Amino acid sequence: MTDSKPANGSQKHISPATLSLGVDVDGVMKQLGQLGRFHCRAFALLALVAVQVGMLHTTYIFLAGDVHYRCLIPECESSNSSEYSPPWLEGALPPPDHPLERRCMRRAPAPAAPAGACDVNSFSEELQPCSSWVYESHDTIVAEFGLACSEWQRTLVGTVHNVGMLVSLPIIGYISDRWGRKPALVLSSTLLGVIGTLKAFSVSYEMYVLVEFLETVAGASAFPAAYILTIELLGQDKRVLTTAFLGIMLVLGGLAFALLARTFQYWRTFILVAYPPSVLFVVYIYLLPESIRWLLSKGRKEEAVEIIMNAAKLNKVTLSEETMRQLQEEKVKPTDDKKVEEEEGLWTQVLHSPIIMKRLAICSWWWMTCTFVFYGLAINSVALAGDKYTNYMLVVSVEIIAVVTNALVLDRVGRKPTLLVAYCVCGVACVALTFVPESLPWLSTCLYLLGKVAITQAFSGIYMYTSELFPTHARHSLLGFCSMVGRIGSIIAPQMPLAALYVSWLPSVLFGGAALIAGALMLTTPETLNTRLPDSIREAEDIAQQGKSKTNHMEMDVK
């Protein structure tokens, strides 16, 4: 799949002059250039969206983060006690090698102990459940809403967050493909700030969880919308640059999140500082251009021409006579693909296309693996030895290695080999974690970071690879569907710390196994390096058939 022309030289169904209202979109994009004033201004605006997503898409890691707590010992302290580690505490709690019991159980007073006595000999070996708790910190919702010994309620916040993502993606994807990339992006980015701010005013755990869900439904699709708009403003030779650029912006957002969380550790204060600025994205209605490719795929040629001419003026380029003729041509005979698209709904076309259905299923597993492992490793990072903010920043920072690696190899080695290696390295690193002895914490940290780099590389590359496999008129909807199914992984990921309390090695094995299966599936899809983006399902099928024909011809030549 490296050439958009059939072996016999014909160009049935895939002529750019007939697919996009008579306009060769890739030719126009190449003439406009890639880094002119028009592009740089759009990229600067989209970079802020990526920073916002990197900063706010996993706030539950700290806002609903675990804190140390212990039983309140009424014989020795009052209900408003603020001393977390008094000298008599070790005698009142179970031994340290029973972490679950130590949090939720206490030793009963010794029968012979005098009233009010508080020392290591004042308590018996009998355990009884706690009735109230003392918290070491009140920075998260755990202390605010009394979630001690309810670990499932704490981890449920992350799961609800990712269920919201599952709901959001098909909704915003439909809006994007139906009404435009820009409306979808502005709506998602703005509502993220508005609804997210409401969390600061939660008066109960139930209200917090509800607002967390609504925030994610509204704002989870900001990055997919920004990504698709970015790649559709560029030619095919700059898709890797797009992925690297947005990946770095996500990293900067993640670092900003950790710094803000460290500076404003009380959860309500953090929310009131971090979320309200997102409301300013509403001005993008006037500042951001719509996707030229999307406008042409929807028959809105006049709007597309206006943006093209404005871009040519800003970039100080002169369009060729052929391009000007295409732009000025008023009527274009509808193609067979357009007629089919008018007569059939999107999902009817998808169900009738075995190639697209196969890609949809495989891409969904890739996305599920990426979200499961990526978020699972990010969530577990705060449990590593050392300061949790520093650990999070370290785990986020190493993602730059993955982004830079992708930028260097995706256009040279290809999409498939790069992603195959990334998945396999991640799988091996995660599985190997279970065999590292506790006496070698540095080795565990190295394998952990290696797995995080590899899954970030896969996640970054899968955005681009998936978008190249699907046609323009349904790209956001199908990408949104894969991402939606993929959120099953991110829904499960927040429960991994809870699972580790019972089976310490289980999360690493699940992470590694999912990654290795994803790598094996990479062998079943075509390479997309140096191919133009298909504009219709028929074109995607034709390109796939051409790839098969070319492979068969090569095999015959070898024989």
Secondary structure as GFF3:
##gff-version 3
##sequence-region A 1 559
A	DSSP	alpha_helix	16	19	.	.	.	ID=ss1
A	DSSP	alpha_helix	25	32	.	.	.	ID=ss2
A	DSSP	alpha_helix	37	56	.	.	.	ID=ss3
A	DSSP	alpha_helix	60	63	.	.	.	ID=ss4
A	DSSP	beta_strand	69	71	.	.	.	ID=ss5
A	DSSP	alpha_helix	89	92	.	.	.	ID=ss6
A	DSSP	alpha_helix	99	104	.	.	.	ID=ss7
A	DSSP	beta_strand	105	109	.	.	.	ID=ss8
A	DSSP	beta_strand	123	129	.	.	.	ID=ss9
A	DSSP	beta_strand	133	135	.	.	.	ID=ss10
A	DSSP	alpha_helix	141	144	.	.	.	ID=ss11
A	DSSP	alpha_helix	151	179	.	.	.	ID=ss12
A	DSSP	alpha_helix	181	198	.	.	.	ID=ss13
A	DSSP	three_ten_helix	199	201	.	.	.	ID=ss14
A	DSSP	alpha_helix	205	219	.	.	.	ID=ss15
A	DSSP	alpha_helix	222	232	.	.	.	ID=ss16
A	DSSP	three_ten_helix	236	238	.	.	.	ID=ss17
A	DSSP	alpha_helix	239	263	.	.	.	ID=ss18
A	DSSP	alpha_helix	267	274	.	.	.	ID=ss19
A	DSSP	three_ten_helix	276	283	.	.	.	ID=ss20
A	DSSP	alpha_helix	284	287	.	.	.	ID=ss21
A	DSSP	alpha_helix	292	297	.	.	.	ID=ss22
A	DSSP	alpha_helix	301	315	.	.	.	ID=ss23
A	DSSP	alpha_helix	321	328	.	.	.	ID=ss24
A	DSSP	alpha_helix	336	343	.	.	.	ID=ss25
A	DSSP	alpha_helix	346	351	.	.	.	ID=ss26
A	DSSP	alpha_helix	354	381	.	.	.	ID=ss27
A	DSSP	alpha_helix	388	397	.	.	.	ID=ss28
A	DSSP	alpha_helix	399	409	.	.	.	ID=ss29
A	DSSP	alpha_helix	415	433	.	.	.	ID=ss30
A	DSSP	alpha_helix	441	469	.	.	.	ID=ss31
A	DSSP	three_ten_helix	472	474	.	.	.	ID=ss32
A	DSSP	alpha_helix	475	492	.	.	.	ID=ss33
A	DSSP	three_ten_helix	493	495	.	.	.	ID=ss34
A	DSSP	alpha_helix	496	502	.	.	.	ID=ss35
A	DSSP	alpha_helix	506	521	.	.	.	ID=ss36
A	DSSP	three_ten_helix	522	524	.	.	.	ID=ss37
A	DSSP	alpha_helix	537	558	.	.	.	ID=ss38
###
